[in-house]
Structures are given as C-alpha cells and as structure tokens.
Amino acid sequence: MIEFSRVSKRYHGSLAVDALDLVVGEGQFTVLLGTSGSGKSTTLKMINRLVERDEGEIRFAGRDVRHFEPQDLRRRMGYAIQSVGLFPHWTVEKNIATVPQLLGWSYARTAARVHELMTMLQLDPGRFARRYPHQLSGGQQQRVGVARALAADPEILLMDEPFGALDPVTRAALQTEIGRIHRQTGRTVVMVTHDLDEALGLATHIVLMNQGRIEQQGTPLEILSGPASDFVRDFVGRSDIGIRLLALERVAQHTRTGEILPGEPLLSHNTLREALSAFVARRVDRLPVVDEQGCPAGTLHFSDLIDARHDAR
C-alpha cells in the first residue's frame, strides 16, 4: 500500500532520513519505533506530504504521492497527533464531522458516521456530542481526535505519538481501543512511538529506526527473539526480553479448559505478562480464568508461563 524507495530527507544539511526502503502492507499495523532524532516522525510525515522528501520515491496505492494534490492525498489518510488539534469553538460532533463535510457528505450520512465513531470509541453521543473540547478530559479529547481521523473512512490511519501526553491509565485504555479498532476494521495503520511496550502491544510489524535508517524490522516476536545488532538488543532491554515475550501472548492461548477454580480470576484477554504479575502478587501457582462475558473458561498454571516463554524463543 505504501512503498519507500531510497527516500532521504535533510534538515540544514544533516540527514534525518537516509536512503530508506520500506513497504507497508495493506491491513498492517506498522509501528515506526526509535529514539528522538531517529527519523521516525519525518518518515511518517513524508507519507502525507506534511514534509516533502528530498530524494527517492514514495508510492501510495501504486502512485507517487507527488502525483496527488496534497489536500486530496490527506483526505484519503486519517491523521492523529499527540496535541490532538481540535477546533476549540466547535462541538465534538462538529470536530469529528470536519472531513466528511469538506467532502460534501449529506447531513444524514455525516450524522450517522459521527454517532458510529463516538460509540466505537466509547464516547456516549448523548453526553458528549454537543460538548466543547475544553469540557473534555485529555483522554476524551484524544478519542475525539482519533474519531476525526477516522471519520471519512480513510484508507490509512497515520498516528504520530498519539498517546504521549496522557496518564498511564488513560494511555493503556486508548491503546486497547486502537488495537480493537484495527482488528475490527482491518484498517492500515502507521504509528510513531518511542515506547517499546506500546509498539509490542499494538504492532503487527515493527520498524526500529536509528539515525535515519532501519536498524531492524519484523514482527514483535522476531524483534524480541532475534535482535539483529547490539543497538537492537540494548533498545529492547537485554535483561527484559523474557518478560516482554510474555506480553505477546494472551491467557486464552494457555488456559487449561478442563479445570475450574474459585477465586479472583484472570481475564482471557490478559497478557501472560499481566498474569505473571498476578501470580507473584497472590503467591499461588494456579489462577482461574474467565472469558470476555465473565463465564469460567478454565485455569492457568504458573508453569505454563515458563513453557510459553521457552516456546516463543
């Protein structure tokens, strides 16, 4: 869907992106990961021409992005950023409706889409549609920003550190929502972050950048289980790899369905890393598991975590 071929970008004579080759496949959740100054945000912004490349070629849907008018290109790509950028004197529903109205959608179609997205992002339309941005929490504002980016049903969603300014609880909730939306819609997503755990939890494909180049790319499991260089090993944390591998699998994948135990349960969609914390806190070697409806699903054994970590590696 998106192809970079030998793409470079310079700022004041210094290379920010250096002869980058990259393919983003349709339906992928691709995370551009790296430290500050690694070139990840510049790479993202070159996709929708907020930043123009100096060399190379970037193709979207088979065409060079420079063959599109910038406005037409951006209307096909949702864009969500950390600072949200909501219009302060517009209501939530009007903010979300910005691009559909520019595209000439009917009132009924626009209203239905706004209602659909607010519901999807757990913003009750009856409570929030007519509120203004200053009447929302930071997390609610960020949800509105994501809804606005998705409003015209774009072919690709670009996200630049969208959760960076949020508190840990709100950030985790929004990460869960974005992951759910990706699974539900199959939308192609490209997101920038410096947060390894965020990347591991969301990405189907990680591109780890360093000094404007790709240091390594692959699935989260490939990155963790086969670091290609000392830089990658240091970035993922040499001593934390085993714990992070547990975050890639869910309790449901290792639940023993024939056993039912009493007690406070794990949720089947919890990660094995979350399960490890529960085992340590409760000082037990078995825990009950319930499914998303709260019905008993079986039991997880502490030994299954050790087996899962061994199998992943």
URVENCOR-V388126 format. One record per pair of residues at least 6 apart in sequence whose C-alpha atoms are under 6 Angstrom apart, sorted by the first residue. I is the first residue (numbers start at 1). J is the second residue. If there is no record, write none. Layout:
# URVENCOR-V388126
I J
I J
This chain:
# URVENCOR-V388126
1 24
1 25
1 26
1 60
1 61
2 23
2 24
2 59
2 60
3 22
3 23
3 58
3 59
4 21
4 22
4 57
4 58
5 21
5 56
5 57
6 19
6 20
6 21
6 56
7 19
7 20
7 55
7 56
7 57
8 17
8 18
8 19
8 54
8 55
9 15
9 16
9 17
9 53
9 54
10 16
16 39
16 212
17 39
17 212
18 212
18 213
26 188
27 186
27 187
27 188
28 188
29 188
29 189
29 203
29 204
30 190
30 203
30 205
30 206
31 190
31 191
31 192
31 203
31 206
32 40
32 192
32 207
33 193
33 194
33 207
33 208
34 194
34 208
34 209
35 194
38 209
38 210
38 211
38 212
39 212
45 51
46 52
48 74
58 64
59 65
76 154
76 155
77 154
77 156
77 157
78 149
78 150
78 154
78 157
78 158
79 149
79 157
79 158
79 159
80 146
80 149
80 159
81 159
81 160
81 162
82 161
82 162
82 163
84 142
84 145
88 133
91 130
91 131
91 132
92 129
92 130
92 131
92 132
93 129
96 148
100 152
117 147
139 170
156 188
156 189
157 189
158 189
158 190
158 191
159 191
160 191
160 192
161 192
161 193
163 171
179 202
200 220
204 219
205 218
205 219
206 217
206 218
206 219
207 217
208 214
208 215
208 216
208 217
209 215
225 313
227 233
246 272
246 273
247 271
247 272
247 273
249 271
249 272
250 269
250 270
250 271
250 272
251 268
251 270
251 271
251 272
252 268
255 298
255 299
255 300
256 298
256 299
257 297
257 298
259 298
259 299
260 298
261 288
265 288
265 289
266 289
267 289
267 290
268 290
268 291
285 301
285 302
286 300
286 301
287 299
287 300
288 299
289 297
289 298
289 299
290 296
290 297
291 297
